[in-house]
């Protein structure tokens, strides 16, 4: 399954949102992906175009997003 996992903060119209969210996707104790600033990828590549093509791109460059392809199973997204 292909899905977009987003860590939204600065674009939320709320008092005190996360100013610069950092996102990790885990399968058990294994980190599958991580992102800080959705146009960048901490693993050395960018998913910017692929995320934009979904129509679900964050509206603030400081927000996080990951576009993984996942097998059926249990996953955990951690936003800090």
Buried (B, 14 or more C-beta within 10 A) or exposed (E): EEEBBBBBBBEEEEEEBBEBBBBBBBBEEEEBBBBBBBBBBEEEEBBBEEBEEEEEBBEBEBBBBBBBEBEEEEBEBEBE
